[in-house]
Amino acid sequence: MIKILSAEYLGGHQIRFQFSDDTHGTFDAAALVAKDGSLLQPLRDQDYFRGFFLELGALCWKNGLELSPSALHDELAAAGLLKTSLKAA
């Protein structure tokens, strides 16, 4: 089961993730935030957007929105945006 180990706000609607399988990638949530929905609308405010937190390896906001780490991982992989982290020798 994939988990998000860390998430770093990069600006705009971009978040850099480190996943539990030693991969990382940057997710641009602009298209997600542009969709209609009561849980998505608050994310249009950048201050609110960057108030995300991790809970049990998932990306969450205080309004109850939770994004699946597996879905984020799969989306980044399908777009060719997932990279393997280099381990120190």
N, C-alpha and C positions, 0 to 999 in steps of 0.2 A: 504494500500500500504506500503510495507516494504521499509525502508530507512536505509542506513548505517549512524550511528551517529558518529562513530569514527573508525579510522583505524590506527593500530600501526605496523610498520615494525619490524619483529622479527629476520631477518637475512635470508640468502639464498633467497628463493622466497616465504617466509611465511609472511602472514599478519593476524593479529588478528583483528576481526571486532566486534563492538558492534552494534546491530540492534535496530530498533525502537520498536520492540515487546518485549524488555527486554531479548533478547537472545544474546549469543556471541559464537564465534568459531574462530578457526584458519584455514585459507585456505592456502594450499600449491599449488602455481601456477606453479610448475616445469613442470607438464605435459602440461599445457597450453602454457608455454613459449617454449617448445620443438617443438610445431607445426610450420608448415611453414606459412608464411604470412607476408606481409610488415609491418603491425601494430604490430605484435608479435615479430619480430626479434629484435628490439631495447631493449625489456624487458630482453633479455639474459644478457645484461650488468647490473650488480648489482647496480651501481650508478644510471643508468637510471631507473631501476625497482623501487628503493626506492623513486624516485621522484614523486610517485603517489599523487593525491589529491582527495578530495571529492567535487563533484559538484551536487547539488540538490539530495543528498543522494546516488549518484552512484560513483563508483571507476573509476578514470580517469587518463590518462597520457597526456602529452603535445602534443603527436603525433595524438591525436584525438581518441585513443582507450578508450572505455567506457564499463565497465562490469556492468551488471544489478544487482542491489541489491537483487531482488527477485530470480534471477538465482543462485547467490552466496549462498543465504539463503537456497534455496531448495537443492543445491548440498551438503552443510554442513549437513543439516537435513537427507538427504538420506544416507549419510556416517556415521551417528551417531555421528557427531562432533559438533552438535549445543547444547549448554547448556543454561539453564535458569539462568539469573542473579539473585542473591540474593538481595533483597531490605532491607535496614536498617529498623528496627522496630521502 
